[in-house]
Structure formats: C-alpha cells, structure tokens
Amino acid sequence: MKNQKTKVLVTDGLQKNTLAILRTMGNKYVIGCTSHYPKILTICFYSKYCKIKHVLNTEVNNIDEYAKELLDIIKKENYEVILPVSMQSCLAVSKYKKDFLNHAHTLVPDYNSMMNAYYKDKTIDLANKLKIPTPESKIINELNDFQNIKTFPVVVKSSDDSGAFIKYCNGKKELLENFRYLKKISKTPIIMQQYVKGFGCGFYGIYNHGKLIAHFMHKRIKEFPITGGPSAVAESYFDDKLFYYGKKLCDALKWNGPIMVEFKYDIEQNDYKLIEINPKLWGSLDLTISAGVNVPEILIKLALKEKIPEIQKYKYIKYRWVFPDEFKVLMSNPTFRNIKEFLHKDKDTKTNIILSDPIPTFIQNFRGIIEGTLIIMNSKRKFPHGKIK
C-alpha cells in the first residue's frame, strides 16, 4: 500500500510564485490553493497541479478574519501544512502562529520579528545599528521636515506596503505633491530616501528557528516598472558582501521561514544599499528553484520537522518571465533593438512559458498582450511611481 500524499494548503492563487510552488510540488503532494478572487480570475486554479480550490469570503487586508477563514479551511479539509505566500497571508499566519500550529505545520516567524521586518522605518533602524548601508533616509511627518532638502531625486514611500505607496520626486514641487498624497492614503510613517543609481539585487534566505538553511542571491536585469519594480528578467548572483549584509540582518531578526532582503548596488559609492525587507516568499521564486534551491520542498520538510542538509551552493541561471512582465518592459520602450532582444531564444535561459501546464501559460501570455497594449495606449502606465529625470 502506497503512503498517502501530504495535503498542503498554498495561499494566493493569483500570484506567479504560487504557480511556481504548484508546478514544482504538485506531483509530490496534494495541493489546495486559496484565492480572494473568483475562480475564473485565479490563474493557479487553471493549473493541472491544483487539486482543491478555495475561494475566500474575507477581505485580504482584514488579517484577523482572513486568518480565521484559513484556519477553518485547514480544520475542515485536514491540511497538514500551510504555505503562506503573499505579505498579507504571512502577516495573518504569523499573528496567529500558535493557532495555526495547533492544526497544521508551517514555518513562520514570531509576530514581533515579522513587524520589525515588515515596517521599513524599523528595518532602517535595525540596519543602522548593524552598520548595514542604507540610502540616506528621513521620516517626514510635516512640511517643515523637508524644507531644507536640496539633493534630488528622492523616493518617498510608506513604511508598509511599498508597491502601492512609492513615488519618485525630482524636485520640491513633486515632493510636496507626493507627500500630501501619501499622507492621505497611508496609515504608517512616510519615509524619504535618496535615490540610488545602480542595479537591483537581493539576498534570499530560508531560516529554521534562527539558523540559515538555504540561501540564494539574484541580480535584476529587467524590471517593471522600468524605473524600478519586480523582476522581469533576472539571473543568479554571487557576492560575499551581499551575502554578509543579508545574513547579518536576518540573523539579527532571529528569523524563521522565507525572507527576501532587497538591495541596490550604488555605482557611485561602490557598495550595496538596503532598500527593504520582504518577509515572505519572493516573486522571482521560479529562478531560485531553477538554480537548484527547491524552496517549497525545503519549507514543507522543515515544517514537518524532517531533517535536511544545509544548502550552500546553487547554479547560474538566467530567467525570463516573458509574459506578462518582460513584454510590459518591451512595450514601455519598443525599439528595434529591444524587440530583437525580446525575440531572441537562448537555450541556457529558462522562461515561464511552461507548455506542460498550458492553461496558466496561455493566461499569462494573454494578460501580457492586454497589459502591454494598455501601456502603448497610455504612457503613464510606464511610470506608475513617477519618472527619474
């Protein structure tokens, strides 16, 4: 008699890193997936590896009710492991960690550590104590706080969800406008930082109760928005200083679970500058897995308290998220050279065009064409956070 497969609940069926988990682990485990969106809009529900589909009723930002609904699903369906993916999912599971551990296995940090990593003002304070370089930063609460600022461009963002609350400012007029805008919509402190010229890179770790079990580093080649955002094309990266900075920060947090530490390499000062911590599974998970660090399997085995060896090596891989991400980069600047580069096929480069799981691939391609067309029709979509001059 064959051993029964472990049931794993993976959250956030709209996200590409959730799809990476399904495709990597779908043959080894019985995987259920959640979504706050209708089934028809949830890309992971179309994957052949998604065995059970859960459409949630709670609001994603109400983490208390969200956590309760996840717990109800775990108890009803007898899931043995939960892998939270998005930031809100990680917040919910971390806040109610004891409740989740009473009914399933998971690998998440204590809520205090989560808060120190989640809020950017706390992250900056910790980095300064550890002497990890950051862009020149300042908390701005009122207009007088930036009257003496003379060096531009700067970046203003809220202390919490950066993707929705980040703006580039080339002068005092833009700074004033964006500060007033962010002050209205953000409940957390507004942070102003000097803009760093250079490339984006990251340290990624899997921790087990304060001990680093596996790590990975990557360098962004293309990103959308083109002024700075999630990876559209990225590659494995190897640098001792980046590893040192990232590990030192995560060690100080006594981390448990997955974590991403985002840096930019400052080409003017020849050093890495900490941008933020994303205390969750990263969007470029496909690249990490392709490079030989099977993050989902590591997390599941650690959650189940199975022993695994420390993973200290990974291979060089270049990865393209062709649709929708790289196509949106192309539509932001559709020159002949960029079109030629986009169409070029390299046998040593991996892509998210996975024909063995065709329906999600088709949806990503279709979505890329639609979103790329909208960028062509409305140039403001190229620079949702503003444009550096």
C-alpha positions as CSV (number, residue, x, y, z in Angstrom):
1,M,0.0,0.0,0.0
2,K,1.4,3.4,-1.0
3,N,1.9,6.1,1.5
4,Q,-0.8,8.7,1.3
5,K,0.4,12.1,0.0
6,T,0.7,15.0,2.4
7,K,-2.0,17.7,1.9
8,V,-0.6,21.2,1.6
9,L,-2.5,24.4,1.5
10,V,-0.9,27.2,-0.6
11,T,-2.4,30.7,-0.4
12,D,-2.8,33.4,-3.0
13,G,-3.7,31.7,-6.3
14,L,-3.4,34.9,-8.3
15,Q,0.4,35.1,-7.9
16,K,3.2,33.8,-10.1
17,N,5.2,32.5,-7.1
18,T,2.2,30.4,-6.0
19,L,2.1,29.0,-9.5
20,A,5.8,28.1,-9.2
21,I,5.0,26.2,-6.0
22,L,2.2,24.2,-7.7
23,R,4.4,23.3,-10.7
24,T,7.3,22.2,-8.5
25,M,5.5,20.3,-5.8
26,G,2.2,19.2,-7.5
27,N,3.3,15.7,-8.2
28,K,4.6,15.0,-4.7
29,Y,1.8,16.5,-2.6
30,V,-2.0,17.0,-2.7
31,I,-2.1,20.8,-3.1
32,G,-5.0,23.0,-2.3
33,C,-5.0,26.7,-3.2
34,T,-6.8,29.8,-2.0
35,S,-7.9,33.0,-3.7
36,H,-9.7,36.1,-2.7
37,Y,-10.8,36.4,-6.3
38,P,-13.4,34.5,-8.3
39,K,-12.3,31.1,-9.8
40,I,-12.4,32.5,-13.3
41,L,-9.8,35.2,-12.4
42,T,-7.5,33.0,-10.4
43,I,-4.6,31.7,-12.6
44,C,-3.5,28.9,-10.3
45,F,-6.9,27.3,-10.3
46,Y,-6.2,26.5,-14.0
47,S,-3.0,24.6,-13.2
48,K,-3.2,20.8,-13.5
49,Y,-1.4,20.6,-10.2
50,C,-4.1,22.4,-8.2
51,K,-6.2,19.7,-6.8
52,I,-8.5,21.7,-4.4
53,K,-9.7,25.2,-4.9
54,H,-10.9,27.6,-2.1
55,V,-12.5,30.9,-2.9
56,L,-12.3,33.0,0.2
57,N,-15.0,35.3,1.6
58,T,-12.9,37.6,3.8
59,E,-11.1,40.8,2.8
60,V,-7.4,40.2,2.3
61,N,-6.5,43.3,4.4
62,N,-8.5,42.1,7.4
63,I,-5.9,39.7,8.6
64,D,-7.9,38.7,11.7
65,E,-10.9,37.4,9.7
66,Y,-8.6,36.2,7.0
67,A,-6.6,34.1,9.5
68,K,-9.9,32.7,10.9
69,E,-11.0,31.6,7.5
70,L,-7.7,29.9,6.7
71,L,-7.9,28.0,10.0
72,D,-11.4,26.9,9.2
73,I,-10.3,25.5,5.8
74,I,-7.3,23.7,7.4
75,K,-9.6,22.1,10.0
76,K,-12.3,21.1,7.6
77,E,-10.1,19.7,4.9
78,N,-7.4,18.2,7.2
79,Y,-4.4,20.0,5.6
80,E,-1.1,19.1,7.2
81,V,0.9,22.0,6.0
82,I,0.2,25.6,5.1
83,L,2.5,27.7,2.9
84,P,1.5,31.4,3.1
85,V,2.7,33.3,0.0
86,S,1.7,37.0,-0.1
87,M,2.6,39.6,2.5
88,Q,-1.0,39.7,3.9
89,S,-1.0,35.9,4.2
90,C,2.3,35.8,6.0
91,L,1.1,38.5,8.4
92,A,-2.1,36.6,9.1
93,V,-0.3,33.3,9.8
94,S,2.4,34.9,11.8
95,K,0.0,36.9,14.0
96,Y,-2.0,33.7,14.8
97,K,1.0,31.4,14.7
98,K,0.1,29.4,17.8
99,D,-3.4,28.7,16.5
100,F,-2.1,27.5,13.1
101,L,0.5,25.3,14.7
102,N,-2.3,23.6,16.7
103,H,-3.8,22.4,13.5
104,A,-1.1,22.3,10.8
105,H,2.6,22.6,10.2
106,T,4.1,25.8,9.0
107,L,7.4,27.9,9.1
108,V,6.7,31.5,10.0
109,P,8.4,34.0,12.4
110,D,7.1,35.3,15.6
111,Y,4.9,38.4,15.1
112,N,7.4,40.7,16.7
113,S,10.1,39.7,14.3
114,M,7.6,40.0,11.4
115,M,6.8,43.6,12.4
116,N,10.5,44.6,12.6
117,A,10.9,43.2,9.0
118,Y,7.6,44.5,7.6
119,Y,7.8,48.1,8.7
120,K,10.5,49.9,6.8
121,D,11.3,52.5,9.5
122,K,12.0,49.7,11.9
123,T,14.1,47.9,9.3
124,I,16.2,51.1,8.7
125,D,16.8,51.5,12.4
126,L,18.0,47.9,12.7
127,A,20.2,48.2,9.7
128,N,21.8,51.4,11.2
129,K,22.5,49.5,14.4
130,L,24.1,46.7,12.5
131,K,26.1,49.1,10.3
132,I,24.5,47.9,7.1
133,P,24.5,50.7,4.5
134,T,21.1,52.3,3.6
135,P,20.2,55.2,1.4
136,E,20.2,58.5,3.3
137,S,16.7,58.3,5.0
138,K,14.4,60.5,6.9
139,I,10.9,60.2,8.4
140,I,8.8,63.1,7.3
141,N,5.7,64.0,9.3
142,E,5.0,67.6,8.2
143,L,6.1,70.1,5.5
144,N,8.9,71.6,7.7
145,D,10.6,68.2,7.6
146,F,11.8,68.6,4.0
147,Q,12.2,72.4,3.6
148,N,16.0,72.1,3.7
149,I,16.3,69.2,1.3
150,K,18.4,70.2,-1.7
151,T,19.6,67.0,-3.3
152,F,17.2,65.3,-5.7
153,P,15.9,62.8,-6.9
154,V,14.4,61.3,-3.8
155,V,12.0,58.4,-3.1
156,V,9.0,58.7,-0.8
157,K,7.2,55.7,0.4
158,S,5.1,54.5,3.3
159,S,6.5,52.2,6.0
160,D,4.3,49.3,5.0
161,D,3.3,48.1,1.5
162,S,5.8,49.7,-0.8
163,G,4.3,48.6,-4.1
164,A,1.2,50.8,-3.7
165,F,2.9,53.7,-1.8
166,I,6.1,54.7,-3.6
167,K,6.8,57.8,-5.6
168,Y,9.9,59.3,-7.2
169,C,10.4,63.1,-6.8
170,N,12.8,65.2,-8.9
171,G,12.2,68.5,-7.0
172,K,10.4,70.1,-4.1
173,K,7.1,70.5,-6.0
174,E,6.9,66.8,-6.7
175,L,8.0,66.0,-3.2
176,L,5.2,68.2,-1.8
177,E,2.5,66.7,-4.0
178,N,3.5,63.2,-3.3
179,F,3.9,63.7,0.4
180,R,0.4,65.1,0.6
181,Y,-0.9,62.2,-1.5
182,L,0.8,59.5,0.6
183,K,-0.2,61.2,3.9
184,K,-3.9,60.8,2.9
185,I,-3.7,57.1,2.0
186,S,-1.1,55.7,4.3
187,K,-1.5,54.9,8.0
188,T,2.2,54.4,8.6
189,P,5.1,56.9,8.7
190,I,6.3,58.4,5.4
191,I,9.9,57.7,4.6
192,M,12.1,59.8,2.3
193,Q,15.3,58.3,0.8
194,Q,17.9,59.5,-1.6
195,Y,17.5,57.7,-4.9
196,V,20.3,55.1,-5.5
197,K,21.7,54.8,-9.0
198,G,22.6,51.2,-9.8
199,F,21.2,47.7,-10.3
200,G,18.8,45.9,-8.0
201,C,19.7,42.6,-6.3
202,G,18.6,40.5,-3.4
203,F,19.5,38.1,-0.7
204,Y,17.0,35.3,-0.1
205,G,17.1,33.0,2.9
206,I,15.2,30.0,4.3
207,Y,15.6,30.0,8.1
208,N,14.7,27.4,10.7
209,H,14.4,29.0,14.1
210,G,17.2,31.5,13.6
211,K,19.5,29.2,11.5
212,L,20.1,29.7,7.8
213,I,19.3,26.5,6.0
214,A,19.4,27.7,2.4
215,H,20.1,30.9,0.6
216,F,20.1,32.4,-2.9
217,M,21.1,35.7,-4.4
218,H,19.9,37.3,-7.7
219,K,20.5,40.3,-9.8
220,R,17.8,42.1,-11.8
221,I,18.4,42.5,-15.5
222,K,14.9,43.9,-16.4
223,E,12.1,45.1,-14.1
224,F,8.7,46.6,-14.5
225,P,8.0,49.4,-13.9
226,I,11.2,50.2,-15.8
227,T,12.2,52.8,-13.2
228,G,12.2,50.0,-10.5
229,G,9.9,47.1,-9.6
230,P,9.6,43.3,-9.6
231,S,11.9,41.3,-11.8
232,A,11.0,40.7,-15.5
233,V,14.4,39.1,-16.3
234,A,16.9,38.1,-13.6
235,E,19.9,35.9,-13.0
236,S,21.7,34.1,-10.2
237,Y,24.2,36.3,-8.5
238,F,27.2,35.6,-6.3
239,D,28.8,38.2,-4.0
240,D,30.3,37.7,-0.5
241,K,29.4,41.2,0.7
242,L,25.8,41.0,-0.3
243,F,25.6,37.6,1.4
244,Y,27.2,39.1,4.6
245,Y,24.8,42.1,4.7
246,G,21.7,39.9,4.1
247,K,22.6,37.2,6.5
248,K,23.6,39.6,9.2
249,L,20.2,41.4,9.0
250,C,18.2,38.2,9.0
251,D,20.3,36.6,11.8
252,A,19.5,39.7,14.0
253,L,15.8,39.1,13.4
254,K,16.1,35.5,14.6
255,W,14.2,34.6,11.5
256,N,12.0,31.6,10.9
257,G,10.8,30.8,7.3
258,P,11.4,32.5,4.0
259,I,12.7,36.1,3.7
260,M,13.9,38.4,1.0
261,V,16.3,41.3,1.6
262,E,16.3,43.8,-1.3
263,F,19.4,45.9,-2.1
264,K,20.6,48.2,-4.8
265,Y,24.2,48.4,-5.8
266,D,25.2,52.0,-5.5
267,I,27.5,52.6,-8.5
268,E,28.6,56.0,-7.1
269,Q,29.8,54.6,-3.7
270,N,30.6,51.0,-4.9
271,D,28.5,49.4,-2.1
272,Y,25.2,47.8,-1.5
273,K,22.4,49.8,0.0
274,L,19.5,48.2,1.8
275,I,16.1,49.1,0.2
276,E,13.7,47.0,2.2
277,I,12.9,43.6,3.6
278,N,10.1,41.5,2.2
279,P,9.4,38.9,4.9
280,K,7.7,36.4,2.6
281,L,8.2,34.2,-0.4
282,W,9.6,36.3,-3.2
283,G,8.1,36.8,-6.7
284,S,11.1,35.5,-8.5
285,L,10.8,32.1,-7.0
286,D,11.0,30.4,-10.4
287,L,14.6,31.5,-10.7
288,T,15.6,30.2,-7.3
289,I,14.0,26.8,-7.9
290,S,15.6,26.6,-11.4
291,A,19.0,27.3,-9.8
292,G,18.7,24.3,-7.6
293,V,17.3,25.6,-4.4
294,N,13.9,23.9,-4.1
295,V,12.4,26.4,-1.7
296,P,8.8,24.9,-1.5
297,E,10.2,21.4,-0.7
298,I,12.6,22.8,1.9
299,L,9.8,24.7,3.6
300,I,7.5,21.7,3.7
301,K,10.2,19.4,5.0
302,L,11.3,21.9,7.7
303,A,7.6,22.5,8.7
304,L,7.2,18.7,9.1
305,K,10.4,18.6,11.2
306,E,12.2,16.5,8.7
307,K,16.0,16.8,8.6
308,I,17.6,18.4,5.5
309,P,21.2,19.3,4.9
310,E,22.2,22.9,4.6
311,I,22.2,24.1,1.0
312,Q,25.3,26.3,0.4
313,K,25.6,26.1,-3.4
314,Y,23.4,27.0,-6.4
315,K,24.0,27.2,-10.1
316,Y,24.0,30.1,-12.5
317,I,20.6,30.5,-14.2
318,K,19.1,33.4,-16.2
319,Y,15.3,33.5,-16.0
320,R,12.7,35.4,-18.1
321,W,9.1,36.0,-17.1
322,V,8.3,36.5,-20.8
323,F,4.6,37.2,-20.3
324,P,3.3,39.4,-18.8
325,D,6.4,41.0,-17.2
326,E,9.1,41.2,-19.9
327,F,6.5,42.0,-22.6
328,K,5.4,45.0,-20.5
329,V,9.0,46.2,-20.3
330,L,9.2,45.9,-24.1
331,M,6.0,47.9,-24.6
332,S,7.5,50.6,-22.4
333,N,10.3,51.1,-24.9
334,P,9.6,49.1,-28.1
335,T,12.7,49.9,-30.1
336,F,14.0,47.6,-32.8
337,R,16.9,46.6,-30.6
338,N,14.6,45.7,-27.7
339,I,12.2,43.8,-29.9
340,K,15.1,41.8,-31.3
341,E,16.4,41.0,-27.8
342,F,12.9,40.0,-26.7
343,L,12.5,37.5,-29.6
344,H,16.0,36.0,-29.1
345,K,15.9,32.5,-27.7
346,D,18.8,31.3,-25.6
347,K,18.9,27.5,-24.7
348,D,20.6,28.3,-21.4
349,T,17.9,30.7,-20.3
350,K,14.7,29.4,-18.5
351,T,11.3,31.0,-19.1
352,N,7.9,30.9,-17.6
353,I,6.4,29.5,-20.8
354,I,5.6,26.1,-19.4
355,L,3.9,24.0,-22.1
356,S,3.4,21.0,-19.8
357,D,1.0,23.2,-17.8
358,P,-0.6,25.0,-20.7
359,I,-3.6,26.9,-19.5
360,P,-1.8,29.2,-16.9
361,T,0.8,29.8,-19.6
362,F,-1.9,30.9,-22.1
363,I,-3.5,33.2,-19.5
364,Q,-0.1,34.8,-18.7
365,N,0.5,35.4,-22.4
366,F,-2.9,36.8,-23.0
367,R,-2.6,39.0,-19.9
368,G,0.8,40.3,-21.1
369,I,-0.6,41.3,-24.5
370,I,-3.6,43.1,-22.9
371,E,-1.4,45.0,-20.4
372,G,1.3,45.7,-22.9
373,T,-1.3,47.2,-25.3
374,L,-2.6,49.4,-22.4
375,I,0.9,50.7,-21.9
376,I,1.2,51.7,-25.5
377,M,-2.1,53.5,-25.3
378,N,-1.4,55.3,-22.1
379,S,2.2,56.3,-21.4
380,K,1.5,57.0,-17.7
381,R,1.4,53.2,-17.2
382,K,5.1,53.1,-18.0
383,F,5.9,55.1,-14.9
384,P,3.2,54.4,-12.2
385,H,5.6,55.6,-9.4
386,G,6.9,58.6,-11.4
387,K,9.9,59.1,-13.6
388,I,13.5,59.8,-12.7
389,K,14.9,62.8,-14.6
